[in-house]
């Protein structure tokens, strides 16, 4: 990244500004703005998140907020109620109170003498959620948003549930916020009130996983703040981005297809990161794109920002399987609209262990009998072909990687061959020419299942001539949600059902000589919590299909993508690494006791933020365990340690959440401990259970 020191506007920083809410609570803001804004007001851009502007997000914030401010904007970074130096308690994500606070912050900004009355919102992850959700409330000053790595559907396409199946990231993210929401404010900002504010947070928090488990079906809890419930509520321009390695790869195209406002989409090869910090690379000059967006929509500059493709996306080339990539080879492609007129859905029939050639390629009367290379079986003499069956071991999923990759520690899916050993596998013939797909593949299955609750995980892989298999996309479906995630019903064992599994969107090229592989399994642990009993899945392959969104390779791009600039930003604040970082992602198997464990460690070490003399430590551990094929043995654990130290002030917060289950209940055991030095000053334990709801 190129760090820029000469910007169009000289700026100044206000480290702590208290913004009053109507109920008396004050939120803490950090503001960067042009020095000239005292006499020449500028638009304000808000980033609104719970990740502690003074310490834990300070380095990242210092790269992009001063940069944007140096182009003529007041950049405002606000800690959500109950986090950082903001008063109150953070009780859950995306609550009505949170959104009301954001509206009040925007109104306050618009009234400041250094603001011209216009505002925008930007952010990644929570910040992007907040911007999109607030945009749907149509605050009068909001003229545009810039969002990265987000969703418009909190139940169907977030870290909680996928296809009605419970994701392990539901526990992991709850553990993250259990820690972040119970950290103290900095006494250097709030003074002697710090201890009372800290204890208020610890006294009134609860493990969020409890609330998330109480809503296992789509209900009003998830509908709230899900913009997909009313796309028409968003009335301001939207610049939306994500990455193919991120868990949030689907929402960009949904917004492009459903919003009726000026909008642009950008999807790179990245994990859960801003595009100018993108990993895997190539990272791009995203902040330049953001400034152009704000210049047009907040200042009225006619700069052509809406010219060119509606969607710019990275078409990934084939790569060997790896848990991490420094860069993904590929090229930028553009689509004029979405859905794109260039994308054609091509449906392939299945046969036992085979993916047939596209249905449209068969001529009238041509046989598709089982036994032909790549053909689908058909009934002959009134006898229907027998189904193919699988009951997957719990080990299928150990190389699945993270639902939302952060690329640290390496967390992408590894070689799928071992996973395929416990799956139904359907392979195409070797490709004779290059194939590119762009969009969401779908699998339609004619199936039966042997238990009232069951799931199917579908994986699409690129198989090279040496046999290695790189996962390209995947999807999961809880079969009790066939009629909808809001109205689950038990499956009738042995009854034939039609099930549609939608896989995550992707842009991927398959070279000649490679095969396309579809793999089906009845477990995907620990990515998804297994059903209460093992189940035998029977698939009638001759009546099942795989549909691919094919982008033509024999036509020139109608709207070529102009090259992006080099990533750039403001020089980051300095920090000193006081103790080493640690990152681990280990799969362990004990072949005596048949214990299996996935252990994930992310430890930033102890880091001093030099300009405020504050030492900050963060260590997160996740463990997912199982014994043999006993689905009631599975457990997940999230443990965090947060530390803040300056001179004699030494605070530590330790949280631990453990999730287990039997056939009928989930069990949550959690602890929260607060320390001043070595003295424990707060401790609380939770031991609660939540009934399983056909999950």
C-alpha positions in Angstrom: 0.0 0.0 0.0 1.2 3.5 -0.8 0.9 5.9 2.2 0.0 9.4 1.1 1.1 12.4 3.2 0.2 15.2 0.8 -3.6 15.5 0.4 -5.8 18.3 -1.0 -6.9 19.5 2.4 -5.0 20.0 5.6 -6.9 18.2 8.4 -7.2 18.2 12.2 -8.4 15.5 14.6 -10.7 15.7 17.6 -9.9 12.6 19.6 -13.1 12.5 21.7 -16.3 14.3 21.1 -19.4 13.5 23.1 -22.6 13.2 21.1 -25.7 13.4 23.3 -28.6 11.0 22.7 -32.2 11.9 23.5 -32.3 9.6 26.6 -29.2 11.3 28.1 -26.6 8.7 27.0 -23.5 10.2 25.3 -21.7 8.4 22.5 -18.0 8.9 21.9 -16.8 10.1 18.5 -13.4 10.6 16.9 -13.5 13.2 14.1 -11.1 14.1 11.4 -12.0 17.1 9.2 -10.4 19.8 7.1 -9.1 22.8 9.1 -10.9 24.9 6.6 -14.3 23.4 7.6 -14.5 25.9 10.4 -15.4 28.5 7.8 -16.2 26.3 4.8 -18.5 23.4 5.8 -18.1 20.0 4.3 -20.2 16.8 4.1 -19.8 14.3 7.0 -19.1 10.6 6.6 -20.0 8.3 9.5 -18.6 4.9 10.4 -20.6 3.4 13.3 -19.3 0.2 14.9 -18.6 -1.4 18.3 -14.9 -2.2 17.8 -13.3 0.5 20.0 -12.0 3.4 18.0 -9.4 4.4 20.6 -7.5 1.1 20.6 -8.6 -2.1 18.8 -9.6 -0.4 15.5 -7.3 2.6 15.9 -4.6 1.5 13.4 -7.1 0.6 10.7 -9.1 3.8 11.3 -6.0 5.9 10.9 -5.5 4.7 7.3 -8.8 5.5 5.8 -10.5 8.3 7.8 -7.7 10.9 7.6 -7.3 10.0 3.9 -11.0 10.7 3.1 -10.9 13.8 5.4 -7.9 15.0 3.4 -10.2 15.0 0.3 -12.6 17.4 1.9 -14.9 15.5 4.3 -15.6 15.3 8.0 -14.9 11.7 8.9 -16.6 10.6 12.1 -15.9 7.3 13.8 -18.5 6.6 16.5 -18.4 3.7 19.1 -21.9 2.2 19.4 -23.6 2.5 22.7 -21.9 0.4 25.4 -18.6 0.1 23.6 -15.3 2.0 23.7 -15.9 5.3 25.5 -19.6 5.4 24.7 -21.9 5.1 27.6 -24.6 2.5 28.1 -24.7 -1.3 27.5 -24.4 -3.2 24.2 -27.2 -5.9 24.6 -27.4 -7.4 21.1 -26.7 -6.6 17.4 -28.8 -4.4 15.2 -31.4 -3.5 17.8 -33.9 -0.7 17.4 -32.0 1.4 19.9 -28.9 1.1 17.9 -30.6 2.4 14.8 -32.3 5.2 16.6 -28.9 6.3 18.0 -27.5 6.3 14.5 -30.3 8.5 13.2 -29.6 10.9 16.1 -25.9 10.9 15.4 -26.6 11.8 11.7 -29.0 14.6 12.7 -26.3 15.9 15.2 -23.6 15.9 12.4 -25.9 17.7 9.9 -26.4 20.5 12.5 -22.7 21.1 13.2 -21.2 24.4 11.9 -18.5 22.5 10.1 -21.0 20.3 8.2 -22.8 21.4 5.1 -25.9 19.4 6.1 -25.2 16.4 4.0 -24.0 13.0 5.3 -23.0 9.6 4.2 -22.3 6.3 6.0 -19.6 3.7 5.3 -18.2 0.6 6.8 -17.3 -3.1 6.6 -19.2 -5.9 8.4 -21.1 -4.4 11.3 -20.5 -0.9 9.9 -21.9 -1.9 6.6 -24.9 -3.6 8.2 -25.5 -0.4 10.1 -25.2 1.8 7.1 -27.6 -0.3 5.0 -30.1 -0.7 7.8 -30.1 3.0 8.6 -30.4 3.9 4.9 -33.7 1.9 4.9 -35.0 4.3 7.6 -34.4 7.3 5.3 -32.8 9.9 7.6 -33.2 13.2 5.9 -29.4 14.1 5.7 -28.2 10.7 4.4 -27.3 11.1 0.7 -25.4 7.8 0.1 -23.7 4.8 1.6 -20.5 2.8 0.9 -20.7 -0.8 2.3 -18.4 -3.8 2.3 -19.0 -7.4 3.5 -22.6 -7.3 4.6 -26.0 -8.9 4.2 -29.5 -7.8 3.5 -30.9 -11.0 5.1 -30.0 -11.6 8.7 -31.3 -15.1 8.9 -30.7 -16.7 5.6 -27.3 -15.2 4.7 -25.4 -14.3 7.9 -23.1 -16.1 10.3 -26.1 -17.6 12.2 -27.9 -20.0 9.9 -27.4 -21.3 6.4 -30.3 -23.0 4.7 -31.9 -23.3 8.1 -28.8 -25.2 9.5 -27.0 -23.8 12.5 -23.5 -22.5 11.7 -20.6 -22.7 14.1 -19.9 -19.1 13.4 -23.1 -18.4 15.4 -21.1 -19.4 18.5 -17.9 -17.8 17.3 -19.4 -14.4 16.7 -21.3 -14.5 20.0 -18.0 -15.2 21.7 -16.4 -12.2 19.9 -19.1 -9.8 21.1 -19.2 -11.3 24.6 -15.6 -10.1 24.9 -15.9 -6.8 23.1 -19.1 -5.8 24.9 -17.6 -6.2 28.4 -14.3 -4.3 28.0 -13.8 -1.1 30.0 -13.6 2.5 28.6 -10.2 4.3 28.9 -9.8 6.3 32.1 -7.8 8.8 30.1 -11.0 9.8 28.3 -13.8 9.2 30.8 -11.9 9.7 34.0 -12.9 8.1 37.3 -16.2 6.9 35.8 -14.4 4.1 34.0 -14.9 1.5 36.7 -18.7 2.2 37.1 -19.1 2.1 33.3 -17.2 -1.2 33.0 -19.2 -2.9 35.8 -22.4 -1.7 34.3 -21.5 -3.5 31.0 -20.5 -6.7 32.8 -23.6 -6.7 35.1 -26.1 -6.3 32.2 -24.6 -8.4 29.5 -25.7 -11.9 28.6 -24.1 -14.4 26.1 -25.7 -13.4 22.8 -25.7 -17.0 21.7 -28.7 -17.6 24.0 -30.9 -15.2 22.1 -29.7 -16.3 18.7 -30.5 -20.0 19.6 -34.0 -19.0 20.7 -34.7 -17.9 17.2 -33.9 -21.0 15.1 -36.5 -20.2 12.4 -37.0 -17.0 10.5 -39.2 -14.8 12.7 -39.7 -11.2 13.5 -36.4 -11.1 15.4 -34.5 -11.7 12.1 -36.9 -9.8 9.9 -36.1 -6.7 11.9 -33.3 -4.8 10.1 -33.3 -7.3 7.2 -33.4 -4.9 4.2 -34.6 -7.7 2.0 -38.0 -7.4 3.6 -38.5 -4.1 1.8 -35.8 -3.1 -0.7 -37.9 -0.1 -1.7 -37.1 1.5 1.7 -33.6 2.2 0.6 -33.7 5.6 -1.3 -30.1 6.7 -1.4 -27.2 5.6 -3.8 -25.3 2.5 -2.7 -21.7 1.4 -3.5 -21.5 -2.2 -2.3 -18.5 -4.6 -2.3 -17.4 -8.0 -1.0 -15.1 -10.9 -1.8 -15.4 -14.4 -3.1 -13.5 -15.7 0.0 -15.9 -13.9 2.4 -19.0 -15.4 3.9 -20.9 -12.4 2.5 -20.3 -13.0 -1.2 -24.0 -13.1 -2.1 -25.5 -9.8 -0.9 -23.9 -7.5 -3.5 -25.7 -9.1 -6.5 -28.9 -9.3 -4.5 -28.8 -5.5 -3.9 -27.9 -4.8 -7.5 -30.9 -6.9 -8.7 -33.5 -5.6 -6.2 -32.7 -1.9 -5.4 -34.2 0.9 -7.5 -31.6 3.5 -6.7 -28.2 4.4 -8.3 -26.0 1.5 -7.3 -22.6 -0.1 -8.1 -21.2 -3.5 -7.1 -17.6 -4.7 -6.7 -16.6 -8.2 -5.8 -12.9 -9.2 -5.6 -11.1 -12.4 -4.5 -10.9 -11.1 -0.9 -11.8 -12.4 2.5 -13.5 -10.4 5.1 -11.5 -7.2 4.5 -11.8 -3.8 3.0 -10.7 -4.0 -0.7 -7.7 -1.7 -0.2 -6.5 -4.2 2.4 -7.8 -7.2 0.4 -6.4 -10.7 1.0 -6.1 -12.8 -1.0 -4.9 -10.1 -3.4 -4.9 -8.2 -5.6 -5.9 -5.4 -3.3 -7.1 -2.3 -5.2 -7.2 1.5 -4.8 -10.6 1.3 -3.0 -10.3 4.6 -1.1 -9.9 6.4 -4.4 -13.2 4.8 -5.5 -14.8 5.8 -2.2 -13.7 9.4 -2.6 -15.1 9.5 -6.2 -18.4 8.2 -4.9 -18.6 10.8 -2.1 -17.5 13.6 -4.5 -20.4 12.8 -6.8 -23.2 12.1 -4.3 -22.2 14.4 -1.5 -20.6 17.3 -3.5 -22.4 17.0 -6.8 -19.1 16.6 -8.8 -19.8 15.3 -12.4 -16.9 12.8 -12.4 -18.5 9.9 -14.3 -18.6 7.6 -11.2 -21.8 6.0 -12.5 -20.2 5.2 -15.9 -19.1 1.7 -16.9 -20.4 -1.6 -15.6 -22.9 -1.9 -12.8 -20.9 -4.9 -11.5 -17.1 -5.2 -11.5 -15.9 -8.6 -10.4 -12.8 -10.8 -10.3 -13.0 -13.9 -12.5 -10.8 -16.3 -10.6 -8.5 -18.7 -12.4 -8.0 -22.3 -11.2 -5.6 -22.7 -8.3 -4.4 -25.8 -6.3 -6.1 -26.2 -3.0 -4.6 -24.2 -0.1 -5.8 -22.7 3.2 -4.3 -19.3 2.2 -3.4 -17.4 -0.9 -1.3 -14.3 -1.2 -3.0 -13.6 -4.5 -5.6 -15.2 -6.6 -4.8 -15.1 -10.3 -7.6 -13.8 -12.5 -9.0 -10.8 -14.3 -11.6 -8.1 -13.8 -14.8 -8.4 -15.8 -17.8 -6.1 -16.0 -21.5 -6.7 -16.3 -23.8 -3.9 -17.5 -26.7 -4.9 -15.1 -27.6 -7.6 -12.7 -29.0 -10.1 -13.4 -26.7 -9.9 -16.4 -28.0 -10.5 -19.9 -24.7 -12.4 -20.6 -25.2 -15.1 -17.9 -27.0 -18.3 -19.1 -28.1 -21.0 -16.7 -26.9 -24.3 -18.0 -28.5 -27.4 -16.4 -26.6 -30.7 -16.2 -28.4 -34.0 -15.3 -26.9 -36.3 -12.8 -26.3 -40.0 -13.0 -24.7 -42.2 -10.4 -21.3 -40.6 -9.8 -21.5 -38.6 -13.0 -22.4 -35.1 -14.1 -23.9 -35.3 -17.6 -23.5 -32.8 -20.4 -26.0 -29.9 -20.5 -29.6 -31.0 -21.0 -29.9 -28.6 -24.0 -27.2 -30.5 -25.8 -29.3 -33.7 -26.2 -31.2 -33.9 -29.5 -34.7 -35.2 -29.7 -34.9 -38.9 -29.2 -31.2 -39.2 -28.1 -30.8 -41.7 -25.4 -29.5 -40.6 -21.9 -29.4 -44.0 -20.4 -27.1 -44.9 -17.6 -23.8 -46.2 -18.9 -23.2 -43.5 -21.4 -20.2 -41.3 -20.5 -21.6 -38.5 -18.4 -25.2 -39.4 -19.2 -28.2 -39.4 -16.9 -30.1 -42.6 -16.2 -33.7 -43.0 -17.5 -36.3 -45.5 -16.8 -36.1 -48.6 -18.9 -38.8 -51.2 -19.1 -40.6 -49.5 -16.3 -37.8 -50.1 -13.8 -36.6 -46.9 -12.1 -32.8 -46.8 -11.5 -31.9 -47.3 -7.8 -30.9 -44.3 -5.8 -27.3 -43.7 -4.6 -26.9 -43.4 -0.9 -24.7 -41.8 1.8 -24.5 -41.4 5.5 -21.5 -39.2 6.1 -19.1 -39.5 8.9 -18.7 -36.5 11.3 -15.2 -36.0 9.8 -16.7 -34.5 6.6 -16.2 -30.8 7.1 -12.9 -30.7 9.0 -11.2 -29.1 6.0 -14.1 -26.7 5.2 -12.4 -23.6 6.5 -14.2 -20.7 8.1 -17.7 -19.5 7.1 -16.3 -16.0 6.7 -12.6 -16.1 6.0 -10.3 -13.5 7.6 -7.2 -15.1 6.0 -5.6 -15.0 9.5 -4.9 -17.7 10.5 -5.1 -19.4 7.2 -8.8 -20.5 7.1 -9.8 -21.3 3.5 -10.9 -24.9 2.6 -8.2 -27.4 1.9 -8.0 -30.2 -0.6 -11.5 -31.7 -0.8 -10.5 -35.3 -1.5 -10.6 -36.5 2.1 -14.0 -34.8 2.5 -15.2 -36.5 -0.7 -14.4 -39.9 0.9 -17.5 -39.5 3.0 -19.7 -38.0 0.4 -21.7 -38.8 -2.8 -19.5 -37.6 -5.6 -20.5 -36.7 -9.1 -17.8 -35.8 -11.7 -18.0 -34.4 -15.1 -16.0 -35.6 -18.0 -12.7 -33.7 -18.5 -13.6 -30.3 -20.0 -12.6 -29.9 -23.6 -12.7 -26.1 -23.4 -12.6 -23.3 -20.9 -15.7 -22.8 -18.8 -16.5 -19.6 -16.7 -19.3 -19.3 -14.2 -20.5 -16.1 -12.5 -23.3 -16.3 -10.0 -24.9 -18.9 -7.7 -24.9 -22.5 -8.8 -28.0 -24.6 -7.7 -28.5 -28.3 -7.1 -32.0 -29.8 -7.4 -32.2 -33.2 -5.8 -34.9 -35.9 -5.8 -34.2 -37.6 -2.4 -35.4 -39.4 0.6 -33.9 -39.3 4.1 -34.2 -41.8 6.9 -34.8 -39.4 9.8 -37.3 -36.6 10.5 -34.4 -34.1 10.8 -31.6 -34.2 8.2 -29.4 -31.9 6.2 -27.5 -32.0 2.9 -24.3 -30.1 2.2 -23.4 -29.6 -1.5 -19.9 -28.6 -2.6 -18.7 -27.6 -6.0 -15.0 -28.3 -6.7 -12.5 -27.8 -9.5 -10.6 -31.1 -9.9 -7.3 -30.9 -11.6 -5.7 -33.7 -13.7 -3.6 -34.8 -10.7 -6.8 -35.4 -8.7 -6.5 -32.5 -6.2 -9.9 -30.8 -5.6 -10.3 -27.1 -4.8 -13.6 -26.1 -3.4 -15.2 -23.4 -5.5 -18.6 -22.9 -3.7 -20.9 -24.7 -1.4 -24.4 -24.6 0.2 -26.2 -26.2 3.1 -29.9 -27.1 3.5 -31.8 -28.3 6.6 -34.4 -30.5 5.0 -37.0 -29.6 7.6 -36.9 -26.1 5.9 -38.0 -27.3 2.5 -41.3 -25.3 2.9 -39.5 -22.2 4.2 -37.2 -21.3 7.1 -40.1 -19.7 8.9 -42.3 -22.8 8.9 -40.2 -25.9 9.4 -41.8 -29.4 9.4 -40.4 -32.8 10.1 -39.4 -34.8 7.1 -41.3 -38.1 6.6 -38.7 -40.8 6.4 -38.7 -42.7 3.1 -40.9 -40.1 1.3 -39.6 -38.6 -1.9 -38.9 -34.9 -1.8 -37.6 -32.3 -4.3 -34.9 -30.2 -2.6 -33.2 -27.1 -4.0 -29.8 -26.2 -2.6 -28.4 -22.8 -3.6 -24.7 -22.5 -3.5 -22.8 -19.3 -2.7 -22.2 -17.0 -5.6 -18.8 -17.1 -7.2 -16.8 -16.1 -10.3 -14.6 -19.0 -11.4 -12.9 -20.3 -14.5 -12.4 -24.0 -15.1 -9.6 -24.8 -17.6 -9.6 -27.5 -20.2 -8.7 -30.9 -18.8 -10.2 -30.2 -15.4 -13.4 -31.8 -14.1 -16.3 -30.2 -12.2 -17.2 -32.2 -9.1 -20.4 -32.0 -7.1 -20.2 -33.6 -3.6 -23.1 -34.3 -1.3 -22.9 -35.1 2.4 -25.2 -35.4 5.4 -22.8 -33.7 7.7 -20.5 -30.7 7.5 -19.1 -30.4 11.0 -17.9 -28.1 12.4 -19.1 -25.6 9.8 -22.7 -26.6 10.6 -24.1 -28.3 13.7 -25.1 -31.9 12.9 -28.7 -33.1 13.1 -29.8 -34.9 16.3 -29.4 -38.4 14.7 -27.3 -39.7 11.8 -29.4 -40.1 8.7 -29.1 -42.1 5.4 -29.6 -39.9 2.4 -30.8 -41.5 -0.9 -30.5 -39.5 -4.1 -32.4 -40.4 -7.3 -29.6 -39.2 -9.5 -31.6 -39.6 -12.8 -34.1 -37.1 -11.5 -31.6 -34.6 -10.1 -29.6 -31.7 -11.7 -26.8 -29.2 -11.3 -27.3 -25.8 -12.8 -24.4 -23.5 -13.5 -24.5 -19.7 -14.3 -22.3 -19.8 -17.4 -20.6 -16.6 -18.7 -19.6 -16.9 -22.3 -15.8 -17.1 -23.1 -16.1 -16.6 -26.8 -17.4 -13.0 -26.7 -15.4 -9.9 -25.9 -16.5 -8.1 -22.7 -19.2 -5.6 -23.6 -18.1 -3.3 -20.7 -14.4 -3.8 -20.0 -13.2 -2.7 -16.5 -10.9 0.3 -16.3 -7.8 -0.5 -14.2 -8.0 0.2 -10.5 -5.4 2.4 -8.9 -2.8 1.2 -6.4 -4.0 0.8 -2.9 -3.3 3.9 -0.9 -4.2 5.5 2.4 -2.9 7.8 5.1 0.1 6.7 7.1 -1.1 4.5 10.1 -0.4 5.5 13.6 2.6 3.8 15.1 2.4 0.8 17.4 5.0 -1.4 19.0 4.7 -5.2 19.2 5.6 -6.1 22.8 4.9 -9.9 22.7 4.7 -12.2 19.7 1.6 -13.0 17.7 0.3 -16.5 17.4 -1.9 -18.1 14.8 -2.9 -21.7 14.6 -5.5 -23.9 12.7 -5.0 -27.5 13.7 -7.0 -30.6 13.0 -6.3 -33.4 15.6 -7.4 -37.0 15.6 -6.9 -39.6 18.3 -7.3 -43.1 16.8 -7.4 -44.7 20.3 -10.4 -42.9 21.7 -11.7 -41.7 18.3 -11.6 -38.1 19.5 -11.4 -35.4 16.8 -10.8 -31.7 17.4 -10.4 -28.5 15.4 -8.4 -25.9 17.3 -8.2 -22.3 16.1 -6.0 -19.7 17.8 -5.7 -16.0 16.9 -3.5 -14.1 19.3 -2.4 -10.5 18.4 0.1 -10.5 21.2 0.5 -7.4 23.4 0.7 -4.2 21.3 1.5 -0.7 22.5 -0.4 2.1 20.8 2.4 4.6 20.9 0.6 7.9 20.9 -1.5 7.1 23.9 0.8 4.8 25.7 -1.8 2.0 26.0 -0.9 -1.7 25.8 -3.6 -3.8 24.3 -3.8 -7.6 24.1 -6.3 -9.9 22.4 -6.3 -13.7 22.3 -9.2 -15.8 20.8 -9.4 -19.5 20.8 -12.1 -21.8 19.3 -12.3 -25.6 19.7 -14.7 -27.9 18.1 -14.8 -31.6 19.2 -16.5 -34.8 18.5 -16.1 -38.5 19.3 -16.4 -41.1 16.5 -19.8 -40.9 14.9 -21.7 -39.8 18.1 -23.6 -36.7 17.0 -24.5 -36.0 20.7 -20.7 -35.7 21.5 -20.1 -32.6 19.4 -19.2 -29.4 21.3 -18.0 -25.9 20.4 -16.1 -23.5 22.6 -15.1 -19.9 22.2 -12.7 -18.3 24.7 -11.4 -14.7 24.7 -8.9 -12.8 26.8 -8.8 -9.0 26.4 -6.1 -6.9 28.2 -5.6 -3.1 28.6 -2.6 -1.7 30.4 -1.2 1.7 31.1 1.2 2.3 34.0 -0.6 0.9 37.1 -3.9 0.5 35.3 -4.0 -3.2 34.2 -7.4 -4.6 33.2 -8.2 -8.1 31.9 -11.5 -9.6 30.7 -11.9 -13.3 30.2 -14.9 -14.9 28.5 -15.7 -18.5 27.7 -18.8 -20.0 26.0 -19.4 -23.7 25.4 -22.2 -25.1 23.3 -23.2 -28.8 23.5 -26.4 -30.7 22.7 -28.4 -33.9 22.9 -31.2 -35.0 20.6 -33.7 -32.5 22.1 -31.8 -29.6 23.6 -28.9 -27.2 23.2 -26.8 -26.5 26.4 -24.9 -23.2 26.9 -22.3 -22.9 29.6 -20.6 -19.5 29.8 -18.4 -17.5 32.2 -17.3 -13.9 32.4 -14.5 -12.7 34.6 -13.1 -9.2 35.1 -9.7 -8.5 36.6 -7.9 -5.5 37.9 -4.3 -6.6 38.0 -4.4 -10.2 39.4 -7.5 -9.5 41.5 -10.8 -10.8 40.1 -13.4 -8.1 40.6 -16.3 -9.6 38.7 -17.5 -13.1 37.9 -20.6 -14.6 36.5 -21.7 -18.0 35.2 -24.5 -19.0 32.9 -25.9 -22.6 32.5 -28.9 -22.6 30.3 -30.6 -24.8 27.7 -32.7 -24.1 24.6 -34.9 -26.7 22.9 -33.9 -27.7 19.4 -36.4 -26.6 16.8 -36.1 -29.3 14.1 -32.4 -28.5 13.9 
